[in-house]
Amino acid sequence: MTQTADRRVIAARRIVHHIAEHLQGDLSLQLWTGELIPLGPNARDDIRIVLADPSAVRRLILKPGLMTLFELYATGDVRIEGGSPLEAADRWDHGRAVHLPRRVNKGLIARELIPFLLDGSKRSVGDAAYDPTGEAGQRKDKSARKDKDFISFHYDVGNDFYGLFLDPEMVYSSAYYADADQSLEDAQTRKLDFICRKLRLKPGQKLLDVGCGWGGLSCWAAQHYGVTVHGVTLSEEQLAFAQAKIARLGLQDKITLELKDYRDLDMTEHFDAISQVEMFEHVGFANHDRHFLEMHRLLKPGGLYFHQASTRRGGRHLGNITPQTTATRTIGRFIFPGGELDTIGMTVTNLGRLGFEVLDVEDLREHFQATTAEWSRRLMARREEAIAMIGEERTRLWLIFFAMCAKGFERGSILVYQTVAQRRRAGPSGVPLDRGSLYR
């Protein structure tokens, strides 16, 4: 070992020991030399964070943040062994972790980091990252956002890949659990049924399924509630899967699907109900008004609109909510390009000012925490198959994405709501006074 290399190892030990005093975690860190350092008193080493190369330390020094961490994890310079990213994250208190920068001795860490500043190596994440040419996700013009490219990057990774962790209905949104012991499969069909109940669907009605995905809700509504469904998606892979499912179930006379942006629909008739289940995150802040105005245009007066979307908490200052956060920029680069999270306050306000009466709002935060944790478990169990399909880098990124989401929902930094609104009309809403009717 050279003198410089030896200095790096000694410095790394000191930094990690100091951080461990404050983190109090129950896992270990493994240096590039193979040496194990516990991240808390009596910490186990069955799950390990591996620093595979000292250059990773330098990159974290010069550009600290979530984006760098994702890059290092994608390339394997930082790895987790012995468990999934979510299993590792469960081994420390996130309140402690969030406040680490304020608790550690910054002078001590700065002094020990000096030996790492001499290494300039860096590995590229390659095709695992989305190339947002011209910062399309920030533009206000709908066509400039290249929404179809965003959707294709996220969804056209392949139906077989999503099949590794989704339920048989291929529902890619928060499930609706009756209790903690319910299976994902049952919780997802329960969610599909609740959507239909919240929309008060009846035989003969017409439903528009915006962002219909793999056709789970469209098929459920047609089969169990006797409605006629028109669905739209921007994903060719999803459309092919859904059309094959419709043919297999013999529902061609009840469901029509097309590859089209819902804002380009030219309908001569209005719909009795519209569902939008976690597609809204793709729309972008600049297009929120346009979205709700399109829902208003496509609905009959008195028609019901179902809106399920992940949101962020927001802040004290209403005028200071920016489209992008550190987390959404990172996820946008590697997993979900173009994604921007609303707040529930903005959702309700925008619905109210653009022609809707909000009838019901329900928080599903803990349901989505359980859902993303189960997706993580399933993908981890079948990671070798995933690697064969999409490559090792993207598989790693999806696993850390699920861990980040599950922890975000657990801590309440990300939320998800089901909102039901009615296209405003004078007089009675026609909806039962007792919300308990949904559960009977």
C-alpha positions as CSV (number, residue, x, y, z in Angstrom):
1,M,0.0,0.0,0.0
2,T,1.4,3.4,-1.0
3,Q,1.7,6.2,1.6
4,T,-1.2,8.1,-0.1
5,A,-3.4,5.0,-0.1
6,D,-2.5,4.3,3.6
7,R,-3.5,7.9,4.5
8,R,-6.8,7.5,2.8
9,V,-7.6,4.3,4.8
10,I,-6.7,6.0,8.1
11,A,-8.7,9.1,7.2
12,A,-11.7,7.0,6.1
13,R,-11.6,5.1,9.5
14,R,-11.7,8.3,11.4
15,I,-14.5,9.8,9.4
16,V,-16.6,6.7,9.6
17,H,-16.1,6.2,13.3
18,H,-17.1,9.8,13.9
19,I,-20.2,9.5,11.8
20,A,-21.1,6.2,13.4
21,E,-21.2,8.0,16.8
22,H,-24.0,10.1,15.6
23,L,-25.8,7.8,13.2
24,Q,-26.1,4.8,15.7
25,G,-27.0,2.5,12.8
26,D,-27.3,-1.3,12.8
27,L,-25.2,-2.1,9.8
28,S,-21.5,-1.8,8.8
29,L,-19.5,0.0,6.2
30,Q,-16.9,-1.9,4.1
31,L,-13.9,0.0,2.8
32,W,-12.3,-0.8,-0.6
33,T,-9.6,-2.7,1.3
34,G,-12.3,-5.1,2.7
35,E,-12.1,-3.7,6.2
36,L,-15.4,-3.5,8.1
37,I,-16.4,-0.6,10.3
38,P,-19.6,-0.8,12.3
39,L,-21.9,2.2,11.9
40,G,-23.2,2.0,15.5
41,P,-22.6,0.3,18.8
42,N,-23.0,-3.5,18.4
43,A,-23.9,-3.0,14.7
44,R,-24.3,-6.1,12.7
45,D,-22.3,-6.7,9.5
46,D,-24.8,-8.9,7.6
47,I,-25.8,-5.9,5.6
48,R,-23.0,-3.7,4.5
49,I,-22.5,-0.4,2.6
50,V,-19.5,-1.0,0.4
51,L,-17.2,1.8,-0.7
52,A,-15.7,0.0,-3.6
53,D,-13.3,2.7,-4.6
54,P,-11.8,5.7,-2.8
55,S,-12.7,8.0,-5.7
56,A,-16.3,7.7,-4.4
57,V,-15.3,9.7,-1.3
58,R,-13.8,12.4,-3.5
59,R,-16.9,12.7,-5.6
60,L,-19.1,13.0,-2.5
61,I,-16.8,15.7,-1.1
62,L,-16.8,17.8,-4.3
63,K,-20.5,17.3,-5.2
64,P,-22.4,16.1,-2.1
65,G,-26.0,15.2,-2.7
66,L,-28.6,12.7,-3.8
67,M,-27.6,12.9,-7.5
68,T,-24.0,11.9,-6.8
69,L,-25.2,9.1,-4.5
70,F,-27.4,7.7,-7.3
71,E,-24.5,7.9,-9.8
72,L,-22.1,6.1,-7.4
73,Y,-24.7,3.4,-6.7
74,A,-25.5,2.9,-10.4
75,T,-21.8,2.4,-11.3
76,G,-21.2,0.1,-8.3
77,D,-18.6,2.5,-6.7
78,V,-21.0,2.4,-3.7
79,R,-22.9,-0.9,-3.2
80,I,-25.1,-2.5,-0.6
81,E,-24.4,-6.2,0.1
82,G,-26.4,-8.6,2.2
83,G,-29.7,-6.9,1.5
84,S,-31.7,-4.4,-0.6
85,P,-31.3,-0.6,-0.3
86,L,-34.6,-0.6,1.6
87,E,-33.4,-3.3,4.1
88,A,-30.2,-1.2,4.6
89,A,-32.3,2.0,5.1
90,D,-34.4,0.2,7.8
91,R,-31.2,-0.2,9.9
92,W,-30.9,3.4,10.9
93,D,-33.0,6.2,12.3
94,H,-33.8,8.6,9.5
95,G,-34.3,11.5,11.9
96,R,-30.7,11.0,13.0
97,A,-29.5,10.7,9.4
98,V,-31.3,13.9,8.3
99,H,-29.7,15.9,11.1
100,L,-26.2,14.4,10.7
101,P,-24.7,17.5,8.9
102,R,-25.6,19.6,11.9
103,R,-24.2,17.2,14.4
104,V,-20.9,16.1,13.0
105,N,-17.6,18.0,13.5
106,K,-17.2,19.6,10.1
107,G,-13.6,20.7,10.9
108,L,-12.6,17.1,11.7
109,I,-14.2,15.8,8.5
110,A,-12.6,18.5,6.4
111,R,-9.2,17.7,7.7
112,E,-9.5,14.0,7.1
113,L,-10.8,14.5,3.5
114,I,-7.6,16.1,2.2
115,P,-6.0,12.7,1.0
116,F,-9.0,12.0,-1.2
117,L,-8.8,15.2,-3.2
118,L,-5.9,13.9,-5.3
119,D,-8.0,11.3,-7.2
120,G,-9.8,12.6,-10.3
121,S,-11.3,9.3,-11.6
122,K,-15.0,9.1,-12.5
123,R,-17.1,6.4,-14.1
124,S,-20.1,7.3,-16.3
125,V,-23.6,6.0,-15.6
126,G,-24.1,5.6,-19.4
127,D,-27.6,4.7,-20.7
128,A,-29.1,4.3,-17.3
129,A,-29.7,8.1,-17.1
130,Y,-32.2,10.1,-19.1
131,D,-30.7,12.9,-21.3
132,P,-33.0,15.9,-20.7
133,T,-31.7,17.7,-23.8
134,G,-32.4,21.4,-23.4
135,E,-33.9,20.9,-20.0
136,A,-37.2,19.9,-21.6
137,G,-38.7,19.2,-18.3
138,Q,-38.5,22.8,-17.3
139,R,-40.2,24.3,-20.5
140,K,-43.7,25.6,-20.3
141,D,-44.7,24.5,-23.8
142,K,-46.4,21.1,-23.8
143,S,-44.9,20.0,-27.0
144,A,-41.4,21.0,-25.8
145,R,-41.7,18.8,-22.8
146,K,-41.5,15.7,-25.0
147,D,-44.0,13.8,-22.8
148,K,-44.0,10.7,-25.0
149,D,-40.2,10.5,-24.6
150,F,-40.5,10.8,-20.8
151,I,-43.2,8.1,-20.8
152,S,-41.2,5.8,-23.1
153,F,-38.1,6.0,-20.9
154,H,-40.0,5.1,-17.8
155,Y,-42.6,2.5,-19.1
156,D,-41.2,1.1,-22.2
157,V,-38.3,-0.5,-20.3
158,G,-40.5,-3.6,-20.9
159,N,-43.7,-5.3,-19.6
160,D,-41.7,-8.3,-18.4
161,F,-39.6,-6.1,-16.1
162,Y,-42.7,-4.6,-14.5
163,G,-44.1,-8.1,-14.2
164,L,-41.3,-9.0,-11.8
165,F,-42.7,-6.9,-9.0
166,L,-46.3,-5.9,-9.9
167,D,-49.5,-7.9,-9.2
168,P,-51.2,-9.9,-12.0
169,E,-53.4,-6.9,-12.8
170,M,-50.2,-4.9,-13.5
171,V,-51.4,-2.0,-11.3
172,Y,-48.6,0.5,-11.0
173,S,-49.9,2.8,-8.3
174,S,-50.6,2.7,-4.6
175,A,-52.6,-0.3,-3.4
176,Y,-55.4,0.1,-0.8
177,Y,-54.8,-2.3,2.1
178,A,-57.5,-3.5,4.5
179,D,-54.8,-4.4,7.0
180,A,-51.0,-5.0,7.2
181,D,-51.4,-8.7,6.4
182,Q,-53.3,-8.3,3.2
183,S,-51.5,-9.4,0.0
184,L,-50.5,-6.9,-2.7
185,E,-52.8,-8.8,-5.1
186,D,-55.8,-8.4,-2.9
187,A,-55.0,-4.8,-2.0
188,Q,-54.7,-3.8,-5.7
189,T,-58.0,-5.3,-6.7
190,R,-59.5,-3.7,-3.6
191,K,-58.2,-0.4,-4.8
192,L,-59.6,-0.9,-8.3
193,D,-63.0,-1.6,-6.8
194,F,-62.8,1.5,-4.6
195,I,-62.1,3.7,-7.5
196,C,-65.2,2.4,-9.3
197,R,-67.3,2.9,-6.1
198,K,-66.0,6.4,-5.6
199,L,-66.9,7.2,-9.2
200,R,-70.4,5.7,-8.5
201,L,-70.2,3.8,-11.7
202,K,-73.3,2.2,-13.1
203,P,-74.0,-0.1,-16.1
204,G,-74.3,1.9,-19.4
205,Q,-72.1,4.8,-18.3
206,K,-69.0,6.0,-20.1
207,L,-65.6,6.2,-18.4
208,L,-62.5,7.9,-19.6
209,D,-59.4,6.2,-18.2
210,V,-56.5,8.8,-18.5
211,G,-53.1,7.1,-18.5
212,C,-54.8,3.7,-18.6
213,G,-51.5,1.8,-18.1
214,W,-51.7,-1.9,-18.6
215,G,-55.5,-1.7,-18.6
216,G,-56.2,-2.9,-15.0
217,L,-58.8,-0.3,-14.1
218,S,-60.4,-0.3,-17.6
219,C,-60.9,-4.0,-17.5
220,W,-62.2,-4.0,-13.9
221,A,-64.7,-1.3,-14.5
222,A,-66.0,-2.9,-17.7
223,Q,-66.2,-6.4,-16.1
224,H,-67.6,-5.6,-12.7
225,Y,-69.5,-2.3,-13.2
226,G,-70.8,-2.7,-16.8
227,V,-69.4,0.6,-18.1
228,T,-68.0,1.4,-21.5
229,V,-64.4,2.6,-21.2
230,H,-62.1,4.6,-23.4
231,G,-58.5,4.6,-22.3
232,V,-55.5,6.6,-23.5
233,T,-51.7,6.1,-22.9
234,L,-48.5,7.3,-24.3
235,S,-46.7,4.0,-23.8
236,E,-46.6,1.6,-26.7
237,E,-45.6,-1.3,-24.4
238,Q,-48.5,-0.7,-22.1
239,L,-50.9,-0.4,-25.0
240,A,-49.9,-3.7,-26.5
241,F,-50.2,-5.5,-23.2
242,A,-53.6,-3.9,-22.4
243,Q,-55.1,-4.7,-25.9
244,A,-54.0,-8.3,-25.6
245,K,-55.7,-8.5,-22.2
246,I,-58.9,-7.0,-23.5
247,A,-59.0,-9.6,-26.3
248,R,-58.2,-12.4,-23.9
249,L,-61.2,-11.3,-21.6
250,G,-63.5,-10.7,-24.6
251,L,-64.1,-7.1,-23.7
252,Q,-63.5,-5.6,-27.1
253,D,-67.1,-4.3,-27.2
254,K,-66.7,-2.5,-23.9
255,I,-63.2,-1.0,-24.0
256,T,-61.3,0.9,-26.6
257,L,-57.8,2.1,-26.1
258,E,-55.5,4.4,-28.1
259,L,-52.0,5.7,-28.1
260,K,-52.8,9.4,-27.6
261,D,-52.2,12.4,-25.4
262,Y,-55.5,12.9,-23.5
263,R,-55.2,16.7,-24.3
264,D,-55.6,15.8,-28.0
265,L,-58.9,13.9,-27.6
266,D,-61.6,15.3,-29.9
267,M,-64.7,13.8,-28.4
268,T,-68.2,14.8,-29.6
269,E,-69.8,13.2,-26.5
270,H,-68.9,13.8,-22.9
271,F,-68.0,11.1,-20.3
272,D,-70.0,10.3,-17.2
273,A,-66.8,9.8,-15.2
274,I,-63.0,10.2,-15.6
275,S,-60.2,8.4,-13.8
276,Q,-56.6,9.6,-13.5
277,V,-54.5,7.3,-11.3
278,E,-51.0,8.5,-10.7
279,M,-50.5,9.8,-14.2
280,F,-50.7,13.4,-13.0
281,E,-47.1,13.4,-11.8
282,H,-46.0,13.3,-15.5
283,V,-48.0,16.4,-16.4
284,G,-45.7,19.2,-15.1
285,F,-46.5,22.3,-13.0
286,A,-46.9,24.5,-16.1
287,N,-49.6,22.2,-17.4
288,H,-51.8,21.8,-14.3
289,D,-54.4,24.3,-15.3
290,R,-54.6,22.8,-18.8
291,H,-55.1,19.3,-17.2
292,F,-58.0,20.3,-15.1
293,L,-59.6,22.3,-17.9
294,E,-59.4,19.2,-20.1
295,M,-61.0,17.1,-17.4
296,H,-63.8,19.8,-17.2
297,R,-64.2,19.8,-21.0
298,L,-64.5,16.0,-21.3
299,L,-66.9,15.5,-18.4
300,K,-70.7,15.9,-18.4
301,P,-72.1,18.5,-16.0
302,G,-72.4,16.7,-12.7
303,G,-69.9,14.0,-13.9
304,L,-67.3,12.7,-11.4
305,Y,-63.5,13.0,-11.7
306,F,-61.2,10.7,-9.7
307,H,-57.7,12.0,-9.1
308,Q,-55.0,9.9,-7.4
309,A,-51.6,11.4,-7.3
310,S,-48.4,11.5,-5.2
311,T,-47.7,14.9,-3.7
312,R,-45.2,16.6,-1.5
313,R,-45.9,18.4,1.7
314,G,-45.3,21.9,0.5
315,G,-44.1,24.7,2.8
316,R,-45.2,27.7,4.8
317,H,-44.9,30.1,1.8
318,L,-47.4,29.4,-0.9
319,G,-45.5,31.4,-3.5
320,N,-42.2,29.5,-2.9
321,I,-43.2,26.1,-4.3
322,T,-40.8,25.2,-7.1
323,P,-41.5,22.5,-9.7
324,Q,-38.3,20.6,-9.0
325,T,-36.7,19.6,-5.7
326,T,-33.4,17.8,-5.2
327,A,-35.3,14.5,-5.0
328,T,-37.4,15.0,-8.1
329,R,-34.4,16.2,-10.1
330,T,-32.5,13.0,-9.2
331,I,-35.4,10.7,-9.8
332,G,-36.1,12.6,-13.1
333,R,-32.7,11.9,-14.4
334,F,-32.6,8.2,-13.6
335,I,-36.2,6.9,-13.3
336,F,-39.0,9.3,-13.9
337,P,-38.1,12.1,-16.4
338,G,-40.4,15.1,-16.3
339,G,-41.9,14.2,-13.0
340,E,-43.1,17.1,-10.8
341,L,-45.1,16.7,-7.6
342,D,-48.1,18.9,-6.7
343,T,-49.3,19.5,-3.1
344,I,-52.8,18.5,-2.0
345,G,-53.6,22.1,-1.3
346,M,-52.8,23.2,-4.8
347,T,-54.8,20.2,-6.2
348,V,-57.9,21.2,-4.3
349,T,-57.5,24.9,-5.0
350,N,-57.0,24.3,-8.7
351,L,-60.0,22.0,-9.0
352,G,-62.1,24.6,-7.2
353,R,-61.2,27.5,-9.3
354,L,-61.4,25.6,-12.6
355,G,-65.0,24.4,-12.4
356,F,-65.1,21.6,-9.9
357,E,-66.6,20.9,-6.5
358,V,-64.3,18.7,-4.4
359,L,-66.4,16.0,-2.8
360,D,-63.9,13.8,-1.1
361,V,-60.1,13.6,-0.2
362,E,-58.4,10.6,1.3
363,D,-54.8,10.1,2.3
364,L,-53.2,6.8,1.2
365,R,-49.6,7.6,2.4
366,E,-49.2,4.5,4.5
367,H,-50.8,2.4,1.8
368,F,-48.2,3.5,-0.7
369,Q,-45.4,2.9,1.9
370,A,-46.5,-0.7,2.1
371,T,-46.9,-0.9,-1.7
372,T,-43.4,0.4,-2.5
373,A,-41.8,-1.8,0.2
374,E,-43.5,-4.8,-1.3
375,W,-42.3,-3.8,-4.8
376,S,-38.8,-3.5,-3.4
377,R,-38.9,-6.9,-1.8
378,R,-40.2,-8.6,-5.0
379,L,-37.7,-6.9,-7.3
380,M,-34.8,-7.7,-5.0
381,A,-35.9,-11.4,-4.9
382,R,-35.8,-11.4,-8.8
383,R,-32.9,-9.1,-9.3
384,E,-31.0,-11.5,-11.5
385,E,-33.9,-11.7,-13.9
386,A,-34.1,-7.9,-13.8
387,I,-30.4,-7.6,-14.6
388,A,-30.8,-9.9,-17.6
389,M,-33.6,-7.6,-18.9
390,I,-32.5,-4.1,-18.2
391,G,-28.9,-4.3,-17.1
392,E,-27.2,-4.1,-13.7
393,E,-27.0,-0.3,-13.5
394,R,-30.8,0.3,-14.1
395,T,-31.7,-2.6,-11.7
396,R,-29.6,-0.9,-8.9
397,L,-31.3,2.4,-9.6
398,W,-34.8,0.9,-9.5
399,L,-34.0,-0.7,-6.1
400,I,-32.7,2.5,-4.6
401,F,-35.7,4.4,-6.1
402,F,-38.1,2.0,-4.3
403,A,-36.2,2.4,-1.1
404,M,-36.3,6.2,-1.4
405,C,-40.0,6.2,-2.1
406,A,-40.8,3.7,0.7
407,K,-38.9,5.8,3.3
408,G,-40.4,9.0,1.9
409,F,-43.9,7.7,2.4
410,E,-43.0,6.3,5.8
411,R,-41.6,9.6,7.0
412,G,-44.3,11.7,5.4
413,S,-42.0,13.7,3.1
414,I,-44.1,12.2,0.2
415,L,-47.8,11.8,0.3
416,V,-50.5,10.4,-1.9
417,Y,-54.2,11.3,-2.1
418,Q,-57.4,10.1,-3.8
419,T,-59.5,13.1,-4.6
420,V,-63.0,13.0,-6.0
421,A,-64.5,16.1,-7.7
422,Q,-67.6,16.8,-9.6
423,R,-68.0,19.1,-12.6
424,R,-69.8,21.9,-11.0
425,R,-73.5,22.3,-11.5
426,A,-76.3,24.0,-9.6
427,G,-78.4,22.0,-7.2
428,P,-77.9,18.6,-5.5
429,S,-74.7,16.6,-6.2
430,G,-76.6,13.4,-6.4
431,V,-73.9,11.7,-4.2
432,P,-75.1,10.0,-0.9
433,L,-74.7,12.1,2.2
434,D,-73.0,9.3,4.1
435,R,-69.5,8.5,2.9
436,G,-70.0,5.1,4.5
437,S,-71.9,4.0,1.5
438,L,-68.6,3.5,-0.2
439,Y,-67.8,0.6,2.2
440,R,-71.0,-1.3,2.1
